[in-house]
């Protein structure tokens, strides 16, 4: 674990290596955040990263959302995503459960054009499936904003694992 002071004293390359994966496959956020050093706290760093996303283009936000894997699918993922999904039981789905998730993911993707995003830490596979089934009834703009909020939750949890005040 790194302290915020240690992070403030890193080179640009070291900074990106440490926090570049906080937002799934999107090191561009860390690259921009690095310019705001020094950070007074973990909260300051997190808020800076959120502001970068909030002030990015619609296309950049959509690209960020699409960088996330479909929940429950057996695809190549970052180590963080693998561990998060494993903790929620999504790496141990029965064949029937896997089929349910695949079908729900497809319906969701067909409707919204991006994957279902949920901060799964602390949730089980049934809660995740129910959230997916519930959110598929949202309007696209509402669901887009919900996906970003879930991404922020994921990023916060990942930051807390790597950085301390």
Buried (B, 14 or more C-beta within 10 A) or exposed (E): EBEBEEBBEBEEEBBBEBBBBBBBBBBBBBBBBBEBBEBEEBEBBBBBBBEBBEEBEEEBBBBBBBBBBBBBBEEEBBEBBBBBBEBBBBBEBEEEBBEBBBEBBEBBBEEBEBBBBBBBBEBEBEBBBEBBEEBBEBEEEEBBEBBBEBBBBBBBBBBEEBBBE
